[in-house]
Amino acid sequence: MQMTLSFLGAAQEVTGSCHLLDISGRQVLLDCGLIQGGKLDALRNHEPFLFEPTEIHAVVLSHAHIDHSGRLPLLVKSGFTGPIYTHKATVELCEVMLRDAAMLQVRDVERLNKKRVKMELPPLEPLFDEEDVALVIKQFVALDYGQSVQVVPQLTACLSDAGHILGSAVVELWLGEGSDRKKLVFSGDLGRAGMPILDDPTLVDDADLVLMESTYGDRLHRSWDDTLEELKAIFAKTIKESRGNILLPAFSVGRAQELLYLFHLYAKEWALSNWRICLDSPMAIKATQIYVANYQLMDEDFKRFTRLSPGKHPLLSNVDFIDSTQESMELNEIHQGLIIIAGSGMCNGGRIRSHLEHNLANPQSDVIICGFQALGTPGRLLVDGAESLTIHGRNIPVAAKIHTVGGLSAHADQAELIHWYRHFKHTPPLILIHGEREAQERLKAELAPEGSRSPHVVIAQRGDTLDLTALPELLWLPGQE
C-alpha cells in the first residue's frame, strides 16, 4: 500500500498552506491557501499547482483564513470537483472571505491591466471570480467538532477545536487499515490558552506523525494580564496626550471580534467613552454577525456574558459599523477622537490603507499593530521602523506612534507550541510547517537540543515527500518540484 505526504506550501514560510496526501493513488489536500506578502509573493499564486487539480479526490480544510483557503476557487476553476471537508462555521466564514477575495482579485487585475495597456502588454486574468467561489461553496461538506468522516477509502478525518478563530480545527487523520494503519495529526493554526471568546486548543493524546505550525516558534508572547495592562497604558497615554486618531489594522476574522469584545469589557477602565469606535470593514462586519450566531462554540465566559446581556451583545455594543465606501471616506475628514479597526491586518490592502494615508503623517495619531506581519508587507515595514510608506502612489512619512502588541496574537507562542506537542504520548516524529525558517530553527533547537535523545524534528521544505508507510522512521522520497 502506498501512503505519501508532500509539502507544497507554507514550508519555511507562513502563508500558502498546502499539503498533499496520496493513499494508493487517491489524492487529498490539506488546505489550499493563498501566498501572501509582497508583490512577488502574490505573483506566485499564478504559478501552476504542483499537482493535477482534476486528480484531487477531496480537500480537508483546517480553517477559513485566506492563507489556508484562498486558492480553493482557483483549484475548482482548474477542474477540481470533489468535496471540501471542514467545520460548519468555517463554511460560513469562507463564503464571506472568498467572495471578498474574488472581488479584490478582479479589482486589482483591472487596475493592473490599465497600466499594462499603456505598456502594450497583454491583459491579465484574475486568479478567480465570484462564479468560481459559488462553485466552491457548493462543494463544502460541513462537519461538527468530534464528527468522523471517511474522506476517501482508507482515510478517515476528525476535527477538534484549534482555538485560533471560529471554526478552526486540529485535523486528526487515520490512514490505511489493520496493522498498517497510521495516525497523522495536522495542527492547522493553533490558538492560545486563556484567550477571550474561544475555547483553548484541543490537546491530542496520540499520533504516528505530527505536522505543527511554527509561526511564533522563536518568541514568547506577553501574558494576557500584561497585554491588557499594555493596551490600557497605550489608551491612557493617547487619550491624555494626543489629538489624533487610533488605527488598528486587524484581520477581519478573529482579531476584529476580539478587539470589539475587549472594548466592550474595558470601555470604562480604558476611558473610551469620549472616543468613537468604528469597525470599518464590510467583511469584518459580516464575520462578526457569524460569530454572534455561533456563540455556542465560544468559551464559557463569552457564552455567559451573552446570556446575561440580551439585546446588548458584547460584539455589537459600543461600536459603529462602517459598511459603505462613502462612510469610510468620511472618516478621513475626522482628525481626532476615532478608534478605527480596519483590514487588512498586514496593511497590504483594504480600507486601512486609506486611513494610514490620512493619519500616518500626524504625530498625534497612533497605530497599534496586533497581529503577525509577513515579510514584505507594509505592516512589517511599520514594525521594523520604516520612515515612510508608499500608499496609493504617494510617499507618506511615518510620524504617528507605532505600537506593537504581540500579546493579542491568535497564534500559540513557542512555549504554547511546545506544550501542545509534548502532550502527545511517546513523542511522535514532528514536522514543522507554517513558519519562517529562523523561527523554525529556534523552535527545533528547543524541542530537540543537540546531543539530546529528543524526538525527530524536521523542518519541511517545499517539494519534500515523505513515505508514511515507513513511520515511525522518516523516509524521504524524491521531491515533487
N, C-alpha and C positions, 0 to 999 in steps of 0.2 A: 504493500500500500504506500502511495506517495502522499506526503504531507510536508509542504514547504511554506515558509513565510518570507516575503520580500518587503524591504523597507524602501518606499518610493517617495516619501515626503516627510517633512518635519524631522529630518535626520541631520543633526548638527545645526539645526535652525529651529525657530519656534513656530513658524507658520507652515501651511500646506500639508497638514496631516493626511497621510495616505499609506496604507499597508495592505499587502495582497496575500491572502491565504489561498493555497491550492491544495485541495483534498481530492486526490485521484482524478484530476482534470476538471473538477468543479471549482471555479474561482470566485472568491468572496472578498470584497473590500472592507477594511476597517477605516471608516471616514473617507472623505474625498473633498479636501479643503483648498481654499484659495491661498496662494502665496502672497504675503503682504510685506510691505516695506517701502523701499524707494521705487523709482520708475523702472529700473532694470529688473527688480524683483517682480513687479507687476507684469512685465512682458513675458516672464517665464510661464505665466498661466496660459499663454497662447501656444506653447510648445505641445507637440503630440503627447498623449498619455504613453506611459511605458508598458502598456498592455493594450489588448484589443477590447474596446468597450463592449462590443457585441458578444464577447465570450465571458463577461462577468455575469454570474448567476444571481448574485444578491449583494447588498451593502448592509453593514451594521454600523449605524451612526451613533457616536458617543454623546454628542450634544449639538446645539444649534449655532454656536459661534462660527462665523464665516470662514475662519481658518481651518475648520473641520468639515463644514457642509457646503462651502461656496462653489465648488466645482461640480456639484451634483447636476445642475442644469446642463452644463457642458457635457457631462457623462451621458445624460439622456439624449441630448442633441446629437451625440456621436453614435447612438444606436443601442444604449443600454435599456432594457425593457423589464428588468427583474424587480423584485420587491426591495424596499429600503426599510429595514427594521430599526425602530428607535422608540424612545419613550413618548407617550402621547402628548406631554407638554412640549416636547421638542418639535413634534409635528406642528403644533400651533405657532410656536415661535419661528420655525423655519418658513412658514407661509409668509409671515411678515418680513423676515430678514432677507429671504431670497428674492422676493418681489422688489424690495428696496435695492438690493444688489443689481438686479436686472435693470432697473431704472438708471442707476449710476453708470452701468456699462454702456447703455445706449447713449446717455447724455455725454459721457466722456469721449466716446468714439465720434459723435457728431462734432464736438469741439475740436478734436484732433484732426478730423478729416478736412475741416475748413483750412487748417494750416497746410495739410498735405496737398490740397488742390492748388494752393499758391506755389507750392514747391514742385508741382507737376508730378506728384507721386500718386499711385493708385490708392483708392479709399480702403479703409479697414472695416471689418465687420465686428460688432460687439461679440464677446465670448458667448453670450446668450441673451435672450429677451424674456418677456413675461409669458409668452406662449410656452417656452421651454420650462419655465418654473411651474406653470399649470400642469404640465405632464409629470413633473417630479412629485407634486402634491398628490396626484392620483396613485403614485407608486409607493407611498408611505404605508407601512403597517405599524399601527400604534400599539405599544406594549405598556404594561404596568411594571413597576419595580417588582422583582421576585417572580415574574412570569417567564417560564422557559418556553423556547420555541425552536423547532427544527428549521434551521436556515437552509441547509441542503442535506442530503443523506450523509450521515456520519459527522454532522456538525450541529451542535446544539448551543444556543446562546441564552444567557440570562442577565438582566440589567439590575444593578444596585445603585443607590444614590451616591453620587460622587461629591455632592455638596459644593459644586462650583457655580453653577447657575441653575435656574429652574429646569428640571428635566435632565440634567447632566447625569451621566452614567459611567460607572465602572462596569466593564463588559467581561463576564466570565464565559469562556468558550470551552466546550468539550469536543475533542476531535478523535475520530476513529471509534473503535469498539473493542470490547474484550480486553485482553492483556495489552493490546497496542494503544489503548485509549490514553490520550494526553489532555491535560488541562492547561489552557493559556488564559492569563488574566491581563487585560488591557486597561490601564488606569483611566484612559481619556485624560481630561484635565481634572486634577484633584483640588478640592476646596480646602478650607481651613476649619479646624475645630473651634467652636465657640463664637463664630461669626454670626451677625444678626440675620434674620429671615430664614435661612436654610438650615436643614439638619447637617450634622457632621458627616464627613465622608465615611462610607462603609468600609470596615476592616474585613478583609477576606482571609480565611484560615489556610487554604492550601492551593498549590499550583505546581505545575511542572516547569512553567516559564512565565515570567512577569515582564510586561512592557510597561515602563513607567515614565511619565513626563518628568522633565527636569528644568522647567523654566527658571525657577529660582533656586537651583541646586547649589549656588555659590554664596547664598546670603540668608540671614535671618531677618524676618520682619519684626517691627516693633510689636510689643504686646498690644492686645486690644485696648486695655486701660490706658497705656501710654499713647496710643493713637488718638483716642478720644481727647486726652489732655492736649495733644499736639494740635488737633483741629480747634479745640476751644481757644488755645492761645493764638492761633492764626486769626480766628474771627475776632477775638477781643482786641488784638493789636490793630487789625484792619479797620474795625468799627471805630476805634478811638482815634487813629491817626490819618486814615486815608479818606479821600473824597472821590474815589473811583468805583469801579465795579469789580466783582469777583467772578472769575471764569473757572469752570470745572469741566475740562474735556473728559467725557465719560463714555464708556461703552454702553450702547443703548439697552443691552440686555444684561442684567446683573448689577453693574456698578451704578447705573442711574437709579434703580429701585432702592439700592442700599443707601444712597445719599438721601433720597426722599424720606426714607424711614428714619434716618438719623436726624434730619432737620425737623421731623415731627417730634421725635423723642426729646430733643435737646433745644427746642426753639427758645425756651425761656432761659436756660442756663447759658446758651451761647449768644443771648441778646439779639435774636434775629427779627424781632418784631418790627423794626424800622426798615427792614430790607424786603424787597420784592423778589421772591424765589420763582424762577422761570425754568420750566423744562422745555427747552427749545429743540424738539426732535419728534417729528411725526412717528418715527419708528419706535422711539422710547416710550411715547405715549401709548401706542398700541401694545407694546410689550408690558407696560405697567398694568394695563387692563387685563392682560393674560395672567400676570402674577396675581392680581386681585381675585380672578375667577378660580385660580388653582391654590388658594390659601391652605387647603387641606394637606398639601405637600410640604408646607413650611414647618419650622420648628415650633415647639410648644409655646414659647413666649409670644411669637408672632400670631399664632392661632388664638391664644388667649386675648391678646390685645385687640384682635379683630372682633372677637365675640363681645368684648366689653365696650366696643365703640361702634355700635350700629349707626349707619348713616354718616359716620365720620371716619372712614377707613384711613389708616395711618399712611398709606401711599397716595392718598387723594386730597388730604387736607393741607392747608398752608402752602399751596403751590399753584401757579398759573401755568396751564398747558398752552404752549405756543405752537399752533398747528400750521397756519398758513405762512407762506413766504413773506407776505406783506407784514404780518405781525412780527415776524423775525427781524425784518429790515427796520421796523420802527424802534426796536430795542437799541439799535445802533445810534439813535438820536438821543439816548439817555446816557449820561456820562457818569452817574453815580447812583449808588443805592440798589444795584441789581446783583443778584446771585444767579448766574446763568449756567445751567447744566446743559451741555450740548455735545453731540457727536461730531466727528468721530473721536474715539478715545485716544488715538495716536496723532490726532490733529492733521491727518493726511486727507481729509475730505469732510463733507458735511458742513453744517452751519457754524461749527466752532471756528472755521477758517475766517468767516466774515467777522465774527466777534473779536478774534485775535487781531485782525486787520485794523479794527477801530479802537482797540484797547491796549495793545502791546506797547505802544509808544508812550503811554501815560504812566508816569512813575507812581501815580496814586492808585493804580489798579493792581490786582493780584491774580495770578494764575496758579491753581492748585492741581498738580499732576498726581493722579491717584490710581494709576494702572500701569501695566507693562508697556514699554515703548520699544518697538523693534528698531534695529539698526537701520539708519537711513530715513526714518520718519521725522517730521517736524517736531513731534513731541520729544523724541530722543535728543534732537538738537537743543531744545529748550532745557532739558535735564542736564545736558553736557555743557551748558553755559554759552550757547550761541549769542552773539551780539546783535544779530538781525535774522529775520526770516523773509523769504520771498513768498508773498501771498498775492494771488491774482495778478501776477506780473509786477508787483510793487515791492520794493525793499523796505521792510518795516523794522525800525530799530527796536530792540528789546529793552525797554526802560521799566516795564512792570516788574513787580517782585514775583519770582518763580519759587514755588514751594513744591517739594516732592514728598508725598505722604505714602510711603511704602506699606504701612500697616493696613491700608484699605484693600490690598491686593486680594483677588479672589483665588489666587494660586497658593498652594502649600509652599512653605519655605523649606530650606534644607533640613531642619530638624523634623518638620512635619512629614516630609517625604521619607526620611529615614525611619520614622516611627511607623508610617503606613507599611513600608516594605518589611520591617522587622517583625511585624505581626504574623507574617506567613510562617508556617512550620517548616522545618528542615531547610531553610534558606535556599529557595529555588534559584536557578540562574536568572540574572536580571539584565535586560536590555534597556539602555537609556535612550529615550526619544524626546522630541519636542523641547529642545533647549539649545542654546548657543554653546559652542564647543568648550569655552572656558568654564561656564557654569557646570557642564557635564563632567569635566575633568576634576573640578573641585569636589563634586558630589561623589564621584567614583573613588577619590582618594579617602573620603570619609567612610565610605561603605567597605572598601577593600584596601586598607593601607598596605604598602609594600612589606613583604615578609610575613603578613598575617595569613591565617587559614580561613579567610573570609570567603563568601560566595563568589562565584564567577560573575563579574560585572563587565559588560561590554557597551561601548558607545556605538550605536548604529551608524553606518554610513549609507548614503543614498545608493541604491542598487544592490546592497547586500542581500543574499538569500540564505536562509537557514533551513537545514533539514530537520524537521520536527520529529521524525521517527528516531533520531539519534539521542533525544533527550533522555537523561539529564546532561549528556555531553552536548557542547555547542559545535556542530559540524557545519561549516560554511561552504556553500556551493558557489560556482562561478556567478558573478553578478549579472543583473538584467541590462545594465546600460552598455 
